Amino acid sequence: MTDVRVDISISDPAELTALARWLGSQDGVRVQREAATIEPGHLGIPDLLVLFGGGSTVLGALKMLPDFIRSRRSDIHVEVTVKGERVIIDAKNANKALEALAERVIGSAISV
């Protein structure tokens, strides 16, 4: 089975290390910190997280994002890019956003 790559950035860069630890607790998922590519004319964050693993394993890690977001004191959002498509997850849209991610990660709609 081919590994899936998922890029993750967070609205509060100070939370990036905590998010890496949170996601890295999922068995079978590798988490790396990389310098982000900033598109011309856009402000960007200096680093992003990259998750690697099998589709269902990566999806399991992504399902942990709403709990991480809700556990923070400030309103944050997480931007997840899978197969070139971005999905923004925040406390208000977490369930719908996870459905969209599941379709991209697994390749078919999965109830989350």
Phi, psi and omega per residue, in radians:
M1 nan 2.361 -3.131
T2 -1.401 2.434 3.087
D3 -1.192 2.550 3.036
V4 -1.678 2.443 3.049
R5 -1.898 2.291 3.103
V6 -2.283 2.190 3.087
D7 -1.689 2.377 -3.097
I8 -2.313 2.261 2.984
S9 -2.162 2.816 -3.074
I10 -2.311 2.533 -3.068
S11 -1.144 -0.435 3.092
D12 -1.995 1.720 -3.080
P13 -0.997 -0.395 3.105
A14 -1.140 -0.322 -3.128
E15 -1.622 -0.011 -3.041
L16 -1.081 -0.766 -3.139
T17 -1.131 -0.741 3.106
A18 -1.097 -0.697 3.115
L19 -1.143 -0.693 3.116
A20 -1.069 -0.760 3.109
R21 -1.122 -0.747 -3.117
W22 -1.039 -0.883 -3.102
L23 -1.244 -0.584 -3.131
G24 -1.202 -0.206 3.111
S25 -1.316 -0.198 3.110
Q26 -1.365 2.143 3.126
D27 -1.040 2.390 3.052
G28 1.525 -0.035 3.140
V29 -1.847 2.295 3.034
R30 -1.796 2.330 -3.129
V31 -2.071 2.207 3.080
Q32 -2.160 2.575 3.051
R33 -1.769 2.239 -3.110
E34 -2.305 2.743 3.026
A35 -1.258 2.338 -3.137
A36 -1.368 2.595 3.007
T37 -1.579 2.110 -3.105
I38 -1.729 2.169 -3.131
E39 -1.260 2.528 3.123
P40 -0.960 2.358 3.110
G41 1.479 0.008 -3.126
H42 -2.066 2.523 2.969
L43 -1.403 2.599 -3.118
G44 -2.499 3.061 3.065
I45 -1.781 2.656 -3.027
P46 -1.253 -0.511 -3.075
D47 -2.325 2.765 3.011
L48 -2.441 2.893 3.064
L49 -1.782 2.497 3.062
V50 -2.123 2.173 3.097
L51 -1.779 2.414 3.042
F52 -2.251 2.482 3.063
G53 2.860 3.108 3.064
G54 -1.130 2.727 -3.059
G55 -0.936 -0.851 -3.102
S56 -1.232 -0.555 3.115
T57 -1.201 -0.782 3.103
V58 -1.114 -0.726 3.112
L59 -1.074 -0.669 3.079
G60 -1.048 -0.709 3.097
A61 -1.168 -0.724 -3.138
L62 -1.130 -0.533 3.102
K63 -1.141 -0.276 3.114
M64 -1.431 -0.231 -3.077
L65 -1.042 -0.778 3.141
P66 -1.017 -0.699 3.112
D67 -1.127 -0.693 3.104
F68 -1.096 -0.832 -3.111
I69 -1.046 -0.794 -3.115
R70 -1.205 -0.379 -3.117
S71 -1.418 -0.195 -3.122
R72 -1.451 2.642 -3.136
R73 -1.339 -0.496 -3.124
S74 -1.833 2.832 3.066
D75 -1.321 2.028 3.101
I76 -2.200 2.844 2.989
H77 -2.348 2.741 -3.127
V78 -2.115 2.310 3.094
E79 -1.817 2.154 -3.096
V80 -2.029 2.256 3.118
T81 -2.037 2.118 3.126
V82 -2.237 2.175 3.106
K83 0.908 0.708 3.073
G84 1.424 -0.053 -3.135
E85 -1.923 2.328 -3.100
R86 -1.719 2.468 3.039
V87 -2.297 2.276 3.100
I88 -1.761 2.229 -3.126
I89 -1.978 2.242 3.010
D90 -2.361 -3.113 -3.067
A91 -1.107 -0.466 -3.063
K92 -1.478 -0.539 -3.025
N93 -1.981 0.264 -2.956
A94 -0.958 -0.836 -3.079
N95 -1.132 -0.796 3.136
K96 -1.145 -0.706 3.132
A97 -1.126 -0.670 3.124
L98 -1.155 -0.608 3.069
E99 -1.086 -0.756 3.115
A100 -1.112 -0.702 3.116
L101 -1.160 -0.704 -3.138
A102 -1.023 -0.734 3.124
E103 -1.061 -0.669 -3.126
R104 -1.347 -0.697 -3.085
V105 -1.279 -0.841 -3.062
I106 -1.591 -0.448 3.124
G107 1.680 0.028 3.083
S108 -2.661 2.790 -3.134
A109 -1.149 2.285 3.110
I110 -2.230 2.340 3.088
S111 -1.282 2.187 3.118
V112 -2.009 nan nan
